[in-house]
Amino acid sequence: MNRLVILALLFASFSSTLMAQNKDIKSMWKEAIKLAENGKPASSNEVLNKIFALAEEQNDYDQMIKALIYKSSQSRQLEVDHIVNDIYRYEKRFNETEDPILKSLYANIIAKRYKQYLQYNIYRISNRSQVADKTDGDILTYSVSDLIEKTNYFFLASIENKTALQNKKGVELEELLIYNKEDLIENSDMYIILCMDLIRHFRSTQHFINEPQNKYPLTQEALFGSIDEFTSLDLGNAEDSTEDKFYTIKVVSLYQQLLSEYTSDDDLLQEKINLLRLRFMHQHASMPDLGKNISHP
């Protein structure tokens, strides 16, 4: 048989199988939603487990994460400490998976769950002492400082698999990441999306217990300079320094990295990142004379 004919038959067979699987997932979603609406979250979760397993076979990250998030939303009806149990489940998946995309997505979700738990419980646990050894994973004993530390850790972990994330377009997963519409960068890859999520977290003061008394200043003129001036700026080493300096330099260095790497391939993409950089400096740099005329993009 002609080689081209064989390839065509194989492709047709693969396409047919894929269409059938997509049809199966759609029908399973209808079943899961119907069960949930009828007050049967446990039965709905069983169907969601099947959706996840089928999507996992296809490396369909969109369906996998959607199934997990939908399942998480139902856990509040079945569990008292649903956010804590949700964190345990995602951390288990994070530790077990070898898929770099999934690992990054799990880390992003875990960071947001820790942040959510802290926001819901900050007044109740505000006087609790910091736990010396958090390896036992007992979140119910964590202090505010412990929870902030965990949140920061997983936000940073979400961008560690840089190469894999840069090779994955994020258009199908942007809604799941609940990104800020102002920070939307069209046709961006997963690395940019997760970096922006991380920057959005660290540019707020919520990654600290209190606003630092000796806040690390951003005073260099190049912070507001051209792209070349900004990316050439030496910020020094953030390691072994104050927490504020570490995270401030982390955010600025991420902007430097993104502006250096996303250049000739997409001028509009670089321009959008640059506008976000200028907005960040306008809000956080200690140079009002230089920043006062810069408007928000």
Secondary structure, DSSP 8 states (H G I E B T S, - for coil): --HHHHHHHHHHHHHHHHHHHHHHHHHHHHHHHHHHHTT-HHHHHHHHHHHHHHHHHTT-HHHHHHHHHHHHHHHHHH-TTHHHHHHHHHHHHHHH---HHHHHHHHHHHHHHHHHHHHHHHHHHTT----S--TT--GGG--HHHHHHHHHHHHHHTTS-HHHHHTSB-TTTTTTTT--GGG--TT-BHHHHHHHHHHHHHTSSTTSSS--TT------GGGGS-HHHHHT------TTS-HHHHHHHHHHHHHHHHHHHSSTT-HHHHHHHHHHHHHHHHHH-S-HHHHTT----
